[in-house]
Amino acid sequence: MNARLQSVAQLETVLAAQRVATDHQGLVSLEVRQRRLQAAIDLLVDYSQPLAEAMDRDFGGRHPGFGLMQDVLGSLTSLKYARDHLAEWLPDSPRQPFAPYDQLGAKAWVRYQPKGSIGILGTWNAPLFTLFSPLASAFAAGNRAVLKPSEVSSHTAEVLAAAIAERFDPLELAVITGGADVAQGFASQAFDHLVFTGSTAVGKVIMRCAAEHLVPVTLELGGKSPAILGSSLDMAEAARRLAIAKGTNGGQICISPDLLYVPQDQQQAFIAAFSAAWSELWPNAEGNPDLVSVINDRHLQRIDALLDDAAEQGARIIHCPAEAPQRHSRKRPLSLVIDPPAQSRIMQEEIFGPALVLLSYRDIEQVVAHINAGERPLALYYFGDDLQEQAYVLDHTLSGGVTLNDALMHAAMEDAPFGGVGASGMGHYHGREGFIEFSHARTVFQSPAHDPRREWGVLPPYGEHFVAAMQSQVSR
């Protein structure tokens, strides 16, 4: 049996075989889990260069060094953290038996057992990380898995499929390649858990497919993540960190800031500071090997349409660096879109590219109300040293995660869960929470040798005092 699959029929065969293997194996030892994690680590190390080159080809311009940093090293971090901390997560969790059985020798505990086969649908913007980071949690929990890379990043998918076919038994890890029809067939299988990274619209389709077999899902979706510049921030440093964050992967990242709230009296100062910071990192767009291209023409046309619509509705657009975008090129300067109308498309849709909306505000309550009027974002960012204002933002908003005085950083936390809330997703991976996400928490109660229920008078036939005895236990 080959670990590389090319049809839904082959996928069904592998899933059936994985189910049989799971039932036959029983307990999945620490050593087996660590071996699987190490095999994934070894694969990424040995194929790191061809994978980085494949990602560069897929984007038509993504620096191989950036690909190594963003996808290969990011994935290795997740896998190594799981490998090195798994022994801490694996033991049963003792629980307190209920009274009075706790006095009679009863015991109770929770076992974290593998669910079985985990399906992981990755995305093109982080074509390795969105597969291997959740795989780290799935393997740590003792599961088997099947990966479905995005067809948009086809070169990366081909290299990865060949590598997995060479290194893994398909009963432990398999990969299937193909387009949207294969992805929908994938999501419709009777996995024991399904992971999807992508847009909210597609996430709804995936969830409907999974519902046919009542498959639990982890959805990492995105949305319009806001950043708030507070009244007490270091302007130059905030602008620098936001430029770094927004330029990461050409803005094509699920936790990239979409909306930036700037105090009205500081808007011009921020624009100047941001433009300077951006131009220091990327002094030009056309032909710049350090700037990540928009993935393909279809996505470029979508971003251009968002910008054109905003301009037509009166928004001011400033380019960083100050050069006119070349419509034939997928390497684009960042477009700052200043105070676009609420009904404009760029205010409604996730940007997922080199554009950032600036919205001026007068008071922080106005900002929080505006954020809460929309769907729950995957990330939220606050810049400033006013602890009272910071607390107000944290206490009155809800998002998947938060980074203070920077952006993107919370997603790099392996010792904390990463995921969304509401329209930005559900479930999480990373760390012990990821281990639990892909485990079945199974309660085990060990009853004492002596059963006192007859002498307590709580078994049929009930005596004349049974009701009174039960009523006496009813209390506040």
N, C-alpha and C positions, 0 to 999 in steps of 0.2 A: 504494500500500500504506500503510495507516494504522499509526502506531506504537502505537496502543492496541488491544489484543487482548482478546477476550471469550470465546474458546473454545479448547479444546485443538487443534482442527483448524486454527484460524488460527495458533496457536503453531507447529505443525508446519510450516506453509507458510513462516513467517518464519525458522525455524531452517534450513530447507533453503536459503532465499535467502541467509542469512548465511553458510552454508558455501560456497556458490558465490562470493560476494563475497570471502570470505577467501582462497580459492584463487586467484581472479583477481588480487587486489591484490598478493600477494607481500609484499615488505618493507613494514612499517608504519613510516613515518618518525617522527622525533622531533616534527616539526611537526604531523603528523596526530594523534598521541597527545595532544600539548598542546592542540590545538584541541578534541578531544573532552572533555578535562578542563575546559577553559575554558567550554565550552558547558554542562556540568553546573553549574559555579560560577555562571554567569550565570542559569541557571534558578532556582537556589535564592535568589539575591539578588533577582531580579525577583518571585518568588512567595513570598517569605519571610512576608509578612503574611497572605495567605490560607492558607498552610500552617500557621502558628501558630494561627490562628483555628480551622482544621479540627481540629487536635490538641486544642484546648480543648473543642470539641464532642464529639469522640470519647470523651474522658475524663469528660465531664460536670463539668469543673472541673479544668483544668490551665492555670495562668497563662500567657498568651501570651508574656510575657517569658521564662518558664522554657522554653517550647517553642523560642523563638528561641535561647536559650543552649544547651540540651541537644541539640537535633536539628539546627537550621539551622547554628549556628556550629560545632558538633562535626563535621558533615559537611563544611563549608567548609574546616575545618582539614585534614582528610584529603586533600581534593581539591587544595588549594593546596600542601600539602607534596609530594605526588606531582608536581604540575606543576613546582614549583621545583627538585626534585632529580632529575628523570627523566634529564636529560643525564648525570648522574654514574653512573646505573645501567645505561644502555643499551649502552655499548661491550662488545665481546667480551672475555672473560676469558682471557688467555694461560695456557697450561698447559705443563708441562715434558714433552717427548717422552721415551719410554723409551730406555735405553741399548741398543745403541750408536747408534740412529738419531738421537739428539740430536747426535752428532758428525758425522753425514752430511748435515746440512742439513734434517732433518725439522722441521716446525712443528706445533703443536696449539693449539686454543683451544675455548672453549665459547661458543656463541651462545645468547642468551636470546630465543627466538621465541614469538610469541603462540600460545596453545593453540587459539583459535578463538572459540567462543561460550560465554559464562559465564552460567549461570542463578543468580540471587540471590533467595532466599526471605527476606523480611524479617519482622519481628515487630511486634506492636502497641505494646509498651512503649517502643520507640524507633523509631517508624515511618519516620523518614527516615534516621537514623544507621545502622541495620542494613542499609540498602540502599546508601547513598552511600559509606560508609566502605570496604566491600569493593569497590564499583564503582571507587573511586579506584585501588586496586591493579590491578583488572582492566583498566581503561583504560590505566594506565601500562604494563602489559605488552603493550599493543597489541591487546587483544581487543575483540570486540563483546559485547553483553550483552542479556539480557532480565530485567526485574525483576518479582517477584510480591509486591506489598504484602499485608500481613495484612488479611483481611476484617473483623477485629474493629475496626480503626481505619478504618472505611469512608469517612468524610468525607475523611480525609487521602489515602486511596487514590484517591478521585475527583479531587481537585485535582491530585494528582501525575500521574495518568494523562492528564488533559487537558493539563497543561503539557508532558509528554514528547511527546505526540502533536503538539503545536504546534511544538516546538523541535528534535526529532530525526528523522532518517531512520531508519526501523525496521531498516535494514540495519546501523546502528551501535548503536542502543539502542531497545528496545521495552518495553512494560509490559503485563502481563495482569492483569486483576482477576477476582475470583470467590471462591468458598468453598473448603471442604476438598477437594471433588472436583476442582476445578481445580488446587489445590496438589499433590494426589497425581498428577494427570496431568502437571503441570509437572515433578515430580521423576522421572517415568518417561521423560522425553525423552532423546535422545542428545546432551546437552550435552557440551562438552569439559571442563567443570568445573562443579561445583554447590556453592553456598554456602547453608547453612541456619543460621538463628539461632532458637533455641526450646528446648523442653524435651528432656530426655534420651529420654523415651519416644517423642516424635515424631521425634527425631533417628534413632532406630533404624529407624523406618518409612521415612524419607527415604533412609537408607543402603541398605536393602533394595531400594527402587525404583531407586536409582542403579546398584546392582550388576547389574541386568538388561543394561545397556549398558556395564558396566565404567567408569562415569563416576567420576573421582576427586572426593572431597568435602572441603569444609572445613566442619566442624560447630562452632558456638559454642553451648554447651548450658547451662552454669550448674551448679547443684548447691548444696550447703549450705556456703557459704564461711565459714570460721571466722576469728574475731579473737581474739587472745591479749593479755591485759593482763599484762605482765611485772611483776616485783617492783620495778622501778626507775622506773616511769612517773610522769609528771606527771598526777595523777588528773583535775584539772579540765580540762586541755587535751585529754587523751584522751577524756573524756566529751563535750566540745564537738565534737571532730572526728568521733566516732562518731555523735553526734546528727545532724550535717550529712549524713553519708554515708547513714545509715539513713533519713533523711527525703527524700533525693533521689528524685524521681519517686514518692513515696509508698511507697518500699521496692520498687517494681516495676522492678527492674533486675537483670540477671543476675549482677553482681558485688557485690550488696548483702550485707553480713554477715548470716548467719543464726544462727550460734552464737557467743556471746561467753564466753570463759573468763576468770573473775575469781578472783584469789586469795581464798581462803575468808575471811580476816580483813579483807578490804577490800570485801566485797560490799555491805554497807549504805552505806559511803561512796561507792561508785561509783553505786549507785542514786540517792542524793541528788544527786550531781553531774550525772548524766545527766538526771534529771528537771528540774533547774534549767536545764540547757543547752537541752533540748528546748523547755521552756515559754518560754524567751526567744525562740526562733525561731518557734514556733507556739503562742502563748498560749492558743489555743482551736482546736477542730477544726471544729465545726459552723459552716458558712457562711464559713470562712476561705479567702479567694481565693488565699492563698499555699500552701495545702496541696493536693497533688495527690490527686484522688479515686481510689479503686479503680475500675478500668476499667469494670466492668459488674456486674450483680447475680450472675451465675454465679460470678465470681471472688470477690465479697464473701461469698457463701454458703460457698465453699470455705474461706476464711480464718476465718470464724466457726466452721465445723465443726472446724478445727484447734484453735482456742482453747477451744471447748466440751469437746473431747476431753481436752485437757491439764488443764482445771479439774476435770473429772470424775475424773481420775486423781490428783488431789491437788496439782497445781502451783499455786503462788501467782502471781496476775496483777496487775500494777500498770499503771495507765494514765497516759500522759504526753500532754497535761496531765491532771490528776486530775479527769476528767469521765467520766461514764458514756457509753459509746458509744451513739449513736442508731441503732437497728437499721434504720431507714428510710433512713439517710444513708450515702452511699459515702465521705464524708469522715470519717475515723476517727482518734482519738488512737492513738498508738503503744502497743501492749501489750507490756510486759516480762513474759516467762514465766520464772519462777524455778525452776530445777532440776526440769524435768518428767521423768517416768520415761522410761527408754530406749525402752520399747515404744510410747510415745505417738506419734500421727501427726505431731505437729510436730517430732519428732526424726527422723522418717523421710523426710518430704517437704520439698521446697523451699518456703519460705514465700511469697516473691514478693509481699509486701504489708507493711502496717504492724504488724509484730510482730518481736520479737527475743528469742531464748532466752538466758538467763544461766545458766551452769554454773559452780559453784564448784569450785576445785581446791586441792590441797596442794603438788604439785611439778610442774615443767614436763615431766618425763618422762611423767607421767600424761596430760597434755594431748596431747603428741605421739602417744602410743600410741592415745589415743581418736580423734584425727584420722586416723591411719593405718589404723585399723580400718574406716573408712568409705571411700566412693568418693573418688577424687581430685577436689578442688574446683577451680573456675575461678579463685578468688582466695584468698589468705591474707593476714592482717594481723597485725602484731606491734607492740605499743606498749611501749617501754622503752628505757633507755639502757645496759643491761648488754650489752656487746658479746659476751661469752662466751655468754650465754643466747640472744641474737639469732642467733649463729652456730649454736648447737645446733638451734634451730628450723629455720633455713634448710637445714642439712645433713641433717636427719632427716625432712623432709617433702617432698612433691611437689605442686605446684599449677600451674595455668596461669600465674599471675603473682603478684607480691607487692608490697605497699606497706608500708613501715615507718613507724610513728608517724603514720599517717593511713590513709584507706581510699579506694578507687576510683581513686586518682591514676595508677597504672601504666597503666590503660587509655587515658589521654590522651596517652601517649607515642607520637608518630608515628615517632620514630626507633628503635623497638623493636617486635618482633612482639607481637601480641595474639591469644591463643587459649587453648584448654584442653588437658587431658591426660586420657586414660582416659575416664571417664564424663562429664567436663565438656567433651569435644570433641576435635577433631583439626585440625591445620593452623592457619594464622594469616594475618592481614593486617596492614597498616600498614608503612610504610617499605620499605626494600629487600627485607626478607624477604617482604613482601606481593607486591612485584614478581616475586620469584622463584617464589612460590607459584603464581601464575597464568601463569608462563612455562614453556615446555618448554626445559630445559637440554640443548642439542644439542651433543654432542662432535663436533668436526671435526679430523681428522688429515690433514695434508698430507705425503705421502711424499716422500723425496728422489728425485732423478732416477735415481740409480744404485741398483740392487737387488743387494745382495751375497749373497743367500741361496745361490745356486749355488756360489759360491766358498767359502762357509762350510761347505758339505756338508750342508745341512739340508733339501735337496729330494730327492725320489725321482729315480732309484733310490738308496736309501741304501747307503752304503759299509760296509765291514767295521768301521770305527772309529766308526760313528754312535752306537751304544749307549754305548760308552765315553766318547765326547765329551759326550753328554747326562748320563751319570752323574757326570761330573766337575763338572758345574754344580750338582749337588744339594748344598746346604749349609745350615747353620743361620744 
